[in-house]
Amino acid sequence: MANTNFQKPVPVIKWAGGKRQLIPQITQMMPEEFNKYYEPFFGGGALFCELTPASATINDFNKQLVGMYKQIKTDPDGVCAALFDLQRQYNEKETMEEKDALYYEFRKSFNDYLANDADIKYSLPTALLIFLNKAGFNGLYRVNASGMYNVPPAHRKNVKAYDRDNIMAMSKALKKTKIMCGDFAKACKNAEEGDFVFFDSPYYDTFDTYQAGGFSEADHIRLFKLFKTLSDKGVYCMMTNNDCDFIKNLYKDFNIKVVDVKRMINCDGKNRVGKEVIVTNYDTKE
């Protein structure tokens, strides 16, 4: 269950498919009690931040994202110091041309880390990832076919890259959390009866190519089979996805709720209203 000794953090970075706007609906539909918490597709971790669970396992396939969380967990002071320096350098530039040039310098530095060491293990690349997310176009994380970060600048006059109190709160929330990087099935292989697993995978037939590899229809079918296997074990499961016939047919034997959402990250920078589904393998409080 939630750890009430922690100040609640908010997501450190913006991530495609983030669930901040759906938190009221999700929390209302959660089981009243559960044991351990699992989140195999962590992303920005909005639900984790809301719950600050006392015992959790989180996972993501993106090595850079996972490395960022590990660094925040172990060295929040170093991350904040590096962010302060990046933010200062950018905001002190007088012209937008100088700011954009510096952004591209930072982006090249980050890509140098990606090219030489795929795992982020230090404060500077962690800070670069966070800064680029705040200063880049529309909060995207996107890589090209070579795996290099290629988001252009947002042309901001000033960038507030971080909140020290929030970084510290996130670090505390992660202290007793197991952080994994890899396949979603491995991330929750130890889930037992009474535990809660929140699946927020890349959505079916929508923008899911923010990193190389994507998430195929076969992956969605494999996820459904895992959802059913965990259900048979008595594990509480919740899944969010795009409102489409494929997903609703796949999960037709479970509880499905359709909700309205604003999709905040788009290639053209415009927000759009859409519909998503929240699927549970248990009766909700609604």
C-alpha positions in Angstrom: 0.0 0.0 0.0 1.0 3.7 0.0 3.8 4.8 2.2 2.4 7.8 4.1 5.9 8.8 5.4 6.8 10.2 2.0 6.1 13.6 0.5 4.4 12.8 -2.8 6.7 13.6 -5.8 5.4 14.4 -9.3 6.9 12.9 -12.4 10.4 14.2 -13.0 10.0 14.2 -16.8 7.2 14.2 -19.4 6.8 10.9 -21.1 4.6 9.7 -24.0 1.4 8.2 -22.6 1.8 9.7 -19.1 -1.1 9.1 -16.8 -1.2 12.3 -14.7 -4.6 13.4 -16.1 -6.2 10.0 -15.4 -4.9 9.6 -11.8 -8.4 10.4 -10.3 -10.1 7.7 -12.4 -7.3 5.2 -11.9 -7.1 5.6 -8.1 -10.9 5.3 -7.8 -10.8 2.0 -9.7 -7.9 0.5 -7.8 -8.3 -2.4 -5.3 -9.0 -1.1 -1.8 -6.0 -3.1 -0.5 -3.0 -4.7 -2.1 0.4 -6.0 -1.0 3.3 -5.3 -3.4 3.1 -2.9 -6.3 4.5 -3.6 -9.8 4.7 -1.3 -12.8 6.3 -3.0 -15.8 6.0 0.0 -18.2 7.1 2.8 -15.9 7.6 5.9 -18.1 7.1 9.0 -16.1 5.6 7.0 -13.2 2.6 9.2 -12.4 0.7 6.5 -10.5 3.8 5.5 -8.6 4.3 9.1 -7.6 0.7 9.3 -6.4 0.8 6.1 -4.4 4.5 6.2 -3.2 4.1 2.5 -2.4 6.1 1.0 0.5 7.1 -2.0 -1.6 7.4 -1.8 -5.3 9.1 -3.1 -8.5 9.3 -0.8 -11.5 10.6 -1.5 -14.9 11.0 0.1 -18.3 12.6 -1.1 -21.6 14.3 2.3 -22.1 17.8 2.0 -20.6 18.3 5.7 -20.4 15.1 6.2 -18.5 15.9 3.4 -16.1 19.4 4.8 -15.6 18.0 8.2 -14.8 15.8 6.7 -12.0 18.7 4.7 -10.6 20.8 7.9 -10.4 18.1 9.9 -8.8 17.7 7.1 -6.2 21.3 6.9 -5.3 22.7 10.4 -5.9 19.9 13.1 -5.9 22.4 15.8 -4.8 24.6 15.1 -7.8 21.7 15.2 -10.2 20.5 18.5 -8.8 23.9 20.0 -9.0 24.3 19.0 -12.6 20.9 20.3 -13.5 21.6 23.6 -11.8 24.7 24.0 -14.0 22.9 23.1 -17.2 20.0 25.4 -16.4 22.3 28.3 -15.5 24.3 28.0 -18.7 21.1 28.0 -20.9 19.3 30.8 -19.1 22.4 33.1 -19.1 22.6 33.0 -22.9 21.3 36.4 -24.3 19.9 35.4 -27.7 17.6 32.6 -28.9 20.3 31.6 -31.4 22.8 31.1 -28.5 20.3 29.2 -26.5 19.4 26.9 -29.4 23.1 26.4 -30.2 23.7 25.4 -26.5 20.7 23.0 -26.6 22.3 21.2 -29.6 25.6 21.0 -27.7 23.8 19.4 -24.8 22.0 17.1 -27.2 25.3 16.0 -28.8 26.8 15.4 -25.3 23.8 13.2 -24.5 24.1 11.3 -27.7 27.8 10.8 -27.1 26.8 8.9 -23.9 24.3 6.9 -25.8 26.9 6.0 -28.4 29.5 4.9 -25.9 27.6 3.7 -22.9 23.9 2.8 -23.3 23.4 2.7 -19.5 23.2 6.1 -17.8 25.3 5.7 -14.6 26.3 9.2 -13.8 24.8 12.5 -12.8 25.6 14.5 -15.9 23.9 12.3 -18.5 20.9 12.0 -16.1 20.8 15.8 -15.9 21.1 16.1 -19.7 18.2 13.7 -20.2 16.0 15.7 -17.8 17.1 19.1 -19.3 16.5 18.0 -22.9 13.1 16.8 -21.9 12.2 20.2 -20.4 13.8 22.3 -23.2 13.0 20.1 -26.1 10.0 20.3 -28.4 6.7 19.3 -26.7 8.3 17.1 -24.1 9.1 14.3 -26.5 11.6 11.5 -26.0 12.4 10.4 -29.5 15.3 8.6 -31.2 16.3 8.0 -34.8 17.0 4.7 -36.5 20.5 4.8 -35.0 19.1 5.2 -31.5 20.3 8.8 -31.2 18.1 11.4 -29.5 16.8 13.8 -32.2 14.2 16.1 -30.6 14.7 19.8 -31.7 14.6 22.7 -29.2 11.4 24.3 -28.1 13.0 27.8 -28.4 12.3 28.7 -24.7 13.6 32.0 -23.4 14.1 30.4 -20.0 14.0 26.8 -18.8 13.1 25.6 -15.3 14.7 22.1 -15.6 14.0 20.8 -12.1 12.6 21.3 -8.6 15.1 20.2 -6.0 12.5 19.3 -3.4 10.7 17.1 -6.0 14.0 15.3 -7.0 14.6 14.6 -3.3 11.0 13.4 -2.9 11.4 11.1 -5.9 14.7 9.8 -4.5 13.0 8.9 -1.2 10.1 7.2 -3.0 12.6 5.0 -4.9 14.7 4.0 -1.9 12.9 0.7 -1.2 11.9 0.2 -4.9 13.5 -2.4 -7.1 14.3 -0.8 -10.5 14.6 -3.1 -13.5 15.2 -2.7 -17.2 14.0 -5.3 -19.6 10.9 -7.3 -20.7 7.6 -6.5 -19.0 7.0 -10.2 -18.2 10.2 -10.6 -16.3 9.4 -7.4 -14.3 6.3 -9.0 -12.6 7.3 -12.7 -12.6 7.4 -12.6 -8.8 3.9 -11.1 -8.4 1.8 -13.1 -6.0 -1.8 -13.3 -4.9 -2.9 -9.9 -3.4 -0.2 -7.9 -5.3 -1.2 -5.2 -7.7 0.2 -4.8 -11.3 -0.4 -1.7 -13.3 0.2 -2.1 -17.0 0.6 1.1 -19.1 2.2 -0.3 -22.2 2.6 1.6 -25.5 -0.8 1.9 -27.0 -2.1 -0.2 -29.8 -2.1 1.5 -33.2 -1.0 4.9 -31.9 2.3 6.8 -31.5 4.5 4.3 -29.8 7.8 4.8 -31.7 9.5 7.1 -29.3 12.3 4.5 -29.1 13.6 1.9 -31.4 11.6 -1.3 -31.6 8.2 -0.1 -30.8 5.5 -2.4 -29.4 4.0 -4.9 -31.9 0.6 -6.5 -32.1 2.3 -9.8 -31.0 3.6 -7.9 -27.9 0.0 -6.8 -27.1 -1.2 -10.4 -27.4 1.7 -11.6 -25.2 0.7 -8.9 -22.7 -2.9 -10.1 -22.7 -1.7 -13.7 -22.0 0.3 -12.4 -19.0 -2.7 -10.4 -17.8 -4.7 -13.6 -17.8 -2.0 -15.7 -16.2 -1.6 -13.2 -13.3 -5.4 -13.0 -13.0 -5.5 -16.8 -12.5 -3.0 -16.4 -9.7 -5.1 -13.9 -7.9 -3.0 -10.9 -8.7 -4.9 -7.6 -9.1 -4.3 -6.3 -12.6 -5.1 -3.0 -14.3 -4.3 -2.1 -17.9 -4.7 1.1 -19.8 -4.7 1.3 -23.6 -6.2 2.9 -26.7 -10.0 2.6 -27.1 -10.2 0.3 -30.1 -11.9 -2.9 -31.2 -8.6 -5.0 -31.0 -8.0 -4.2 -27.4 -11.7 -4.4 -26.3 -12.1 -7.8 -28.1 -8.9 -9.1 -26.5 -9.9 -8.2 -23.0 -13.7 -8.8 -23.5 -13.8 -11.2 -20.5 -12.6 -8.5 -18.1 -14.0 -5.2 -16.8 -13.5 -2.4 -19.4 -14.2 1.3 -18.7 -13.9 3.9 -21.5 -12.6 7.4 -20.5 -12.0 10.7 -22.2 -8.4 12.0 -22.4 -6.4 14.8 -23.9 -3.4 13.5 -25.8 -0.7 16.0 -24.8 2.1 14.8 -27.0 1.7 14.9 -30.7 4.0 15.4 -33.7 2.4 18.7 -34.6 2.4 20.0 -31.0 -1.4 20.1 -30.8 -3.6 18.6 -28.0 -6.4 16.4 -29.0 -9.3 14.8 -27.2 -9.5 11.0 -27.5 -10.7 7.9 -25.7 -8.8 5.3 -23.7 -9.8 2.2 -21.8 -9.0 1.1 -18.3 -9.2 -2.7 -17.9 -9.3 -4.5 -14.6 -9.6 -8.1 -13.6 -11.6 -7.3 -10.4 -14.7 -5.4 -9.6 -14.0 -1.7 -9.0 -15.5 0.7 -6.5 -17.5 2.6 -9.2 
